[in-house]
Structures are given as C-alpha cells and as structure tokens.
Amino acid sequence: MKAKKRRKRNGYAAGYNPDPRDEKILREKMDGLVRKYPGQYVIVSGGEIFVGRDGAALDRKARKKHPNVTPLGCPIPKPEDLVCAL
C-alpha cells in the first residue's frame, strides 16, 4: 500500500500553519521562563504564551484560542539542566 503524500504549502506540510512570531517570542523569553517556571511546559500560539504543568491541556487551550495556528511548545528546562559540564 502506497503512503499518501502530504501537499506542502509555503514550505510546510499541509495542515501545519505556524505563526512566524512564535519562534522568535520563545527564543526571546526562554531565559525568563527558565527562572520563573522551571520544569513546566510552554506553548506559544498566535503570539501568546501559555505556561503550565500539563502540556496536553496547554495545547488544547492554545488550539481553542487560536484555531488557525499550529502551536509551538516545549518543556522548560531547570537551570541546573543548562549547566555545561566542560
């Protein structure tokens, strides 16, 4: 059986519609998030930041509030996780 190809739009797979501001916002705010919310999850969607302990709940909340944007999310590392061992 042949796998279906997903049509690409704007360089992304069909159905993937990121907000171009989200990655920049996440990079700029990560230091503050590590200090304030270590060990939690962050999702950026539509230029808005969602932080909490349950990543799946945050994803649902972000998709409900911004249905036409694909959320960008990741766990927030603890400060000791960022220490270099060199």
Buried (B, 14 or more C-beta within 10 A) or exposed (E): EEEEEEEEEEEEEEEEEBBEBBEEBBEEBBEEBBEEBBEBBBBBBBEBBBBBEEBEEBBBBBBEEBEEBBBBBEEBEEEEEEEEEE
